[in-house]
């Protein structure tokens, strides 16, 4: 029997495309005031250009996962085409209506792309390489955020807006075309392991207690991350932290997150310390938020967000890797559940913190409490995964057999 080799070129192209989807999502995050003036709308309206993504993700996460489990290459190809189409639509007319329509189309595509992070690792990588593949694809979501921060720092003015959109559109179109070409590469695995793709995949995913607890964990971690990235600037402003300094703090946070997501999950899997690392991430996030509640400032903000980024952001690839290991042939649906709960957490925690933006101490303490809720959830995982989280479950949650998947 010949030994198979991983198709790393597909993973690299996919990771670049994932980064591009994040660029489209957050395109207006650093230029809200300029965009509002350019399109003649309020900054609240500009906020919907980003908010439409998590809102549609909550609705489409599970259907997108089911599509990927049934027809992986077709579903991901649709996601690539819709993302590129949405990006181009924003350039058709220089008005808010076309931009919102384009962002909405790209938002519809995003679940088909992000839910594929675990599935593409299973289809194109040998088993020992899958944790690294998931880590690279997950880290690319944060890398895309870093690209946005750099682009908006270089092109911050209203006069730069069309150039900013043109650059981000080119990134989306080029990477989408590259992905469509890469998907022609033969897969290592052409089958699923659920008895019938569709509703059975959802039952397989939800019946697993580990996956349900991982959903609770990402509710907390996503909520903390989004609340911090959204409100760090206004929460630190009363302490004399300028908008420019806050931007640098957030950029350092994202860069640290990319580094941590590329390094720590791989080490954790090799040494079987995924759960201790998850606990460390939420504990450090809580401690950092308490520090900012009582000692806000540029230096404490920089240090706290750096450490939080390095230790908390790797929780995403770790959770996705554990999900891939438990989900059998329902990886797309299980990943959809993870992203669904994460986006719900983002919306809930960010909304609560938004109401507290004029009370920075209380807001940071609320974020700290949400982070700490992840500790008992992780301890519940220990009872199911055992002392060595890299060990497989004693037996599958449901009977599984190989069946062909339409590709």
PyMOL commands that set and color helices and strands:
alter all, ss='L'
color gray80, all
select helices_A, chain A and resi 8-25+32-39+43-70+72-89+96-114+116-124+127-154+158-182+199-206+209-237+243-271+274-294+298-312+315-326+331-355+360-385
alter helices_A, ss='H'
color red, helices_A
select strands_A, chain A and resi 191-192+403-404
alter strands_A, ss='S'
color yellow, strands_A
deselect
rebuild
show_as cartoon
